[in-house]
Amino acid sequence: MLLGHLPSPARGVWHLGPLPIRAYALCILAGIIVAVLMTQRRWVARGGRAEQVLDVAAWAVPFGIIGGRLYHVITSPELYFTDGRDPVRALYIWDGGLGIWGAVALGAFGAWIGCRRAGIALPAFADAVAPGLLVAQAIGRLGNWFNQELYGGPTTLPWALRIDPAHRPADTPDVALYHPTFLYELLWCLAAAAVLLWAERRFDLTHGRLIALCVAAYTLGRLWIELLRVDHANHILGLRLNTWTSLAVLLAATAFLLRSRRRTDVDV
C-alpha cells in the first residue's frame, strides 16, 4: 500500500440507463455556472442587469468550447489524423482536450458579439467576468483529475498523485506517483482570483485593466505548470507549444497594463 499520496478517482463516468454522465463535463458545467453567477453579481453592482450576463454567455460559452477544441486538435493533429487514428474522435470533447487559448480567443469573440447585441462595452464586461473566469478554470481542472490526464512528471512528494496503470505514460509504466498539476493550477487560479478582488479595491483597474491582470496572473502560473507536465505536446526549441503561447500572452497582457498605466498618468 502506498502512503502519502493523493488518490485518483476510481471512475470518471456514471451511466444513467443508456446515458453516460461524465465528470469532465460536469466540472466544466459547474465552472460555467459559478462564473455566470459571480459575473451577474459583479455586473449588477456596476449598474448592469443580470439578464445581460446570460445574453453574453449564450454567445461566449459555445464559442469558447468550440475554440478550445479547435486549438487542441490543431496543435495536436497527430492524435486524430495519422495512420491508425480515428479522425471522428476529434469531435469527442467529453474525452478531454480543450485548449485554454482557443477557448479564450473564440470565447472573447463570442462575448464581443453578445456585448454588441446587448449594447454594453466589452472591456467593462470583461473586467466584471475576470475573477469568475479564474474560478471556472479552477473548477474545470477537477475534470482532468477524474480523467487522470494532464499530470506532471514522477515525484515522491507527499502530495503526489497516484495514476492507474492504464493512464500512465508509456515510458514510465511502472511509476505510480506523479505531480498533480491539475491541483497546482486549481490552487493558482483561486489565489489569482483573490489577488484580482484585492487589486480591484486597491487600484484603478477599469477599462480592461482587470481582465489584463487576470490574463497576466494566469499565464504566469501556467508557465511553470507547463514545465512540469509530461502529457503529449508538440515542442518548439525544446519547450512545449503551450509554454511559448503562455509566454506570448503574458507579455501582451503586461504590455497592455503598462501602456494603460502610462496613458492614465498622462491624462492625470
C-alpha positions as CSV (number, residue, x, y, z in Angstrom):
1,M,0.0,0.0,0.0
2,L,1.3,3.4,-0.9
3,L,1.2,6.1,1.8
4,G,1.5,9.9,1.5
5,H,-0.2,10.4,-1.9
6,L,-3.4,11.7,-3.5
7,P,-5.7,9.1,-5.0
8,S,-7.2,9.3,-8.4
9,P,-11.0,8.8,-8.7
10,A,-12.0,5.2,-9.4
11,R,-14.2,6.3,-12.3
12,G,-15.0,9.4,-14.3
13,V,-18.2,8.2,-15.9
14,W,-21.5,7.0,-14.5
15,H,-24.4,5.6,-16.5
16,L,-28.0,6.6,-16.1
17,G,-29.5,3.9,-18.1
18,P,-28.0,4.4,-21.6
19,L,-27.0,8.0,-20.8
20,P,-23.3,8.4,-19.7
21,I,-22.8,11.1,-17.1
22,R,-19.2,12.3,-17.4
23,A,-17.4,14.0,-14.5
24,Y,-15.3,16.1,-17.0
25,A,-18.5,17.6,-18.5
26,L,-20.0,18.2,-15.0
27,C,-16.9,20.0,-13.9
28,I,-16.9,22.3,-16.9
29,L,-20.6,22.9,-16.5
30,A,-20.2,23.7,-12.8
31,G,-17.4,26.1,-13.6
32,I,-19.6,27.9,-16.2
33,I,-22.5,28.2,-13.7
34,V,-20.2,29.6,-11.0
35,A,-18.6,32.1,-13.4
36,V,-22.1,33.3,-14.6
37,L,-23.3,33.7,-11.0
38,M,-20.2,35.6,-9.9
39,T,-20.4,37.8,-13.0
40,Q,-24.1,38.6,-12.5
41,R,-23.4,39.8,-9.0
42,R,-20.5,42.0,-10.1
43,W,-22.2,43.3,-13.2
44,V,-25.3,44.3,-11.2
45,A,-23.1,46.1,-8.7
46,R,-21.7,48.1,-11.7
47,G,-25.2,49.2,-12.7
48,G,-25.9,46.4,-15.3
49,R,-28.7,43.9,-15.5
50,A,-28.3,40.3,-14.5
51,E,-30.0,39.0,-17.7
52,Q,-27.3,40.8,-19.8
53,V,-24.8,38.3,-18.4
54,L,-26.9,35.4,-19.6
55,D,-27.3,37.1,-23.0
56,V,-23.5,37.4,-23.4
57,A,-22.8,33.9,-22.0
58,A,-25.2,32.4,-24.6
59,W,-22.6,33.6,-27.2
60,A,-19.3,33.3,-25.3
61,V,-19.8,29.8,-23.9
62,P,-20.4,27.8,-27.1
63,F,-17.8,29.9,-29.0
64,G,-15.3,29.1,-26.1
65,I,-16.0,25.4,-26.2
66,I,-15.6,25.2,-29.9
67,G,-12.4,27.3,-29.8
68,G,-10.9,25.2,-27.0
69,R,-11.5,22.1,-29.0
70,L,-10.2,23.6,-32.3
71,Y,-7.0,24.7,-30.6
72,H,-6.4,21.3,-29.1
73,V,-7.0,19.5,-32.4
74,I,-5.0,22.0,-34.5
75,T,-2.0,21.9,-32.2
76,S,-2.1,18.1,-31.8
77,P,-3.3,16.8,-35.2
78,E,-1.3,13.6,-34.9
79,L,-3.7,12.4,-32.2
80,Y,-6.5,12.2,-34.7
81,F,-5.3,12.3,-38.3
82,T,-2.4,9.9,-38.6
83,D,-2.4,6.2,-39.5
84,G,-4.2,4.1,-37.0
85,R,-6.1,7.1,-35.5
86,D,-9.9,7.7,-35.8
87,P,-10.5,11.3,-37.1
88,V,-14.0,11.2,-35.7
89,R,-12.5,11.3,-32.2
90,A,-11.6,14.9,-32.8
91,L,-15.3,15.6,-32.0
92,Y,-15.2,13.7,-28.7
93,I,-14.9,16.7,-26.4
94,W,-16.1,14.5,-23.4
95,D,-12.8,12.6,-23.6
96,G,-10.9,15.7,-22.6
97,G,-8.8,18.1,-24.7
98,L,-9.9,21.7,-24.6
99,G,-7.1,24.2,-25.2
100,I,-7.5,27.2,-22.9
101,W,-6.0,29.6,-25.6
102,G,-8.5,28.6,-28.2
103,A,-11.3,28.9,-25.6
104,V,-10.2,32.4,-24.7
105,A,-9.8,33.6,-28.2
106,L,-13.2,32.4,-29.6
107,G,-14.9,32.9,-26.3
108,A,-13.8,36.6,-26.4
109,F,-15.1,36.8,-29.9
110,G,-18.5,35.4,-28.8
111,A,-18.5,37.8,-25.8
112,W,-17.9,40.7,-28.3
113,I,-20.9,39.6,-30.3
114,G,-23.0,39.3,-27.2
115,C,-21.9,42.6,-25.8
116,R,-22.7,44.4,-29.1
117,R,-26.2,42.8,-29.2
118,A,-26.8,43.8,-25.6
119,G,-25.4,47.3,-26.1
120,I,-22.7,47.1,-23.5
121,A,-19.0,47.8,-23.5
122,L,-16.8,44.7,-23.8
123,P,-13.9,46.0,-21.7
124,A,-16.2,46.8,-18.8
125,F,-18.0,43.4,-19.1
126,A,-14.6,41.6,-19.3
127,D,-13.5,43.3,-16.1
128,A,-16.7,42.1,-14.4
129,V,-16.1,38.5,-15.5
130,A,-12.4,38.3,-14.8
131,P,-12.4,36.7,-11.3
132,G,-15.2,34.3,-12.3
133,L,-13.1,33.1,-15.2
134,L,-10.3,32.0,-12.9
135,V,-12.7,30.3,-10.5
136,A,-14.3,28.5,-13.5
137,Q,-10.9,27.3,-14.7
138,A,-10.1,26.0,-11.2
139,I,-13.3,24.0,-11.1
140,G,-12.8,22.7,-14.6
141,R,-9.4,21.3,-13.7
142,L,-11.1,18.8,-11.5
143,G,-12.3,17.2,-14.7
144,N,-8.7,16.4,-15.5
145,W,-8.4,14.7,-12.2
146,F,-11.3,12.4,-13.0
147,N,-9.9,11.7,-16.4
148,Q,-6.4,11.0,-14.9
149,E,-4.8,13.3,-17.5
150,L,-2.5,16.3,-17.8
151,Y,-0.4,15.4,-14.8
152,G,3.3,16.2,-14.3
153,G,6.4,14.1,-14.0
154,P,7.2,11.4,-11.4
155,T,7.6,12.6,-7.9
156,T,7.8,11.3,-4.3
157,L,6.4,14.4,-2.7
158,P,3.7,13.8,0.0
159,W,1.0,15.2,-2.3
160,A,2.0,13.1,-5.3
161,L,-0.9,11.9,-7.4
162,R,-1.4,8.2,-7.9
163,I,-2.2,7.3,-11.6
164,D,-3.7,4.0,-12.5
165,P,-1.6,1.8,-14.9
166,A,-4.0,2.4,-17.8
167,H,-3.3,6.1,-17.7
168,R,0.4,6.2,-17.1
169,P,3.0,7.4,-19.7
170,A,4.3,4.6,-22.0
171,D,7.9,5.4,-20.9
172,T,7.2,5.0,-17.1
173,P,4.6,2.3,-16.9
174,D,5.8,1.1,-13.5
175,V,5.8,4.5,-11.9
176,A,2.6,5.2,-9.9
177,L,3.1,8.7,-8.5
178,Y,3.2,12.0,-10.4
179,H,2.9,15.7,-9.9
180,P,-0.8,16.7,-9.6
181,T,-0.5,19.6,-12.0
182,F,-4.3,19.9,-12.1
183,L,-4.2,20.7,-8.4
184,Y,-1.4,23.2,-8.8
185,E,-3.3,25.1,-11.4
186,L,-6.5,24.9,-9.4
187,L,-4.9,26.5,-6.4
188,W,-3.1,29.0,-8.6
189,C,-6.3,30.1,-10.2
190,L,-8.1,30.5,-6.8
191,A,-5.2,32.5,-5.5
192,A,-5.1,34.7,-8.6
193,A,-8.8,35.3,-8.3
194,A,-8.3,36.5,-4.7
195,V,-5.5,38.8,-5.9
196,L,-7.8,40.3,-8.5
197,L,-10.5,41.1,-6.0
198,W,-7.9,42.7,-3.7
199,A,-6.3,44.7,-6.6
200,E,-9.6,45.9,-7.8
201,R,-10.3,47.5,-4.4
202,R,-6.8,48.9,-4.1
203,F,-6.2,50.3,-7.6
204,D,-8.0,51.8,-10.5
205,L,-8.4,48.7,-12.7
206,T,-11.1,49.7,-15.2
207,H,-11.4,49.8,-19.0
208,G,-10.0,46.3,-19.5
209,R,-7.2,46.5,-16.9
210,L,-8.6,43.9,-14.6
211,I,-9.0,41.3,-17.3
212,A,-5.5,42.1,-18.5
213,L,-4.3,41.5,-14.9
214,C,-6.3,38.2,-14.9
215,V,-4.6,37.0,-18.1
216,A,-1.1,38.0,-16.8
217,A,-1.6,36.3,-13.5
218,Y,-3.0,33.1,-15.1
219,T,-0.2,32.8,-17.7
220,L,2.5,33.4,-15.1
221,G,1.3,30.3,-13.3
222,R,0.7,28.4,-16.5
223,L,4.3,28.9,-17.5
224,W,5.8,26.9,-14.6
225,I,3.0,24.4,-14.6
226,E,3.6,23.6,-18.3
227,L,7.2,22.8,-17.5
228,L,6.1,20.1,-15.1
229,R,3.6,18.3,-17.4
230,V,4.5,15.1,-19.3
231,D,1.4,14.6,-21.4
232,H,1.6,14.6,-25.2
233,A,2.5,18.0,-26.6
234,N,4.3,19.4,-29.6
235,H,7.6,21.2,-28.9
236,I,9.4,24.2,-30.3
237,L,13.0,24.7,-29.5
238,G,12.7,22.2,-26.7
239,L,9.7,23.8,-25.0
240,R,6.0,22.8,-25.1
241,L,3.9,24.8,-27.5
242,N,1.7,26.0,-24.7
243,T,4.7,27.3,-22.8
244,W,5.5,29.6,-25.7
245,T,1.9,30.6,-26.0
246,S,1.7,31.4,-22.3
247,L,4.8,33.5,-22.6
248,A,3.5,35.4,-25.6
249,V,0.1,36.1,-23.9
250,L,1.9,37.1,-20.6
251,L,4.0,39.6,-22.4
252,A,1.0,41.0,-24.3
253,A,-1.1,41.4,-21.1
254,T,1.8,43.0,-19.3
255,A,2.4,45.4,-22.2
256,F,-1.3,46.4,-22.1
257,L,-1.1,47.1,-18.4
258,L,2.0,49.2,-18.7
259,R,0.6,51.1,-21.7
260,S,-2.7,51.8,-20.0
261,R,-0.9,53.0,-16.9
262,R,1.2,55.4,-18.8
263,R,-1.9,56.7,-20.6
264,T,-3.6,57.2,-17.2
265,D,-0.6,59.1,-15.9
266,V,-0.6,61.4,-18.9
267,D,-4.4,62.0,-18.5
268,V,-3.8,63.0,-14.9
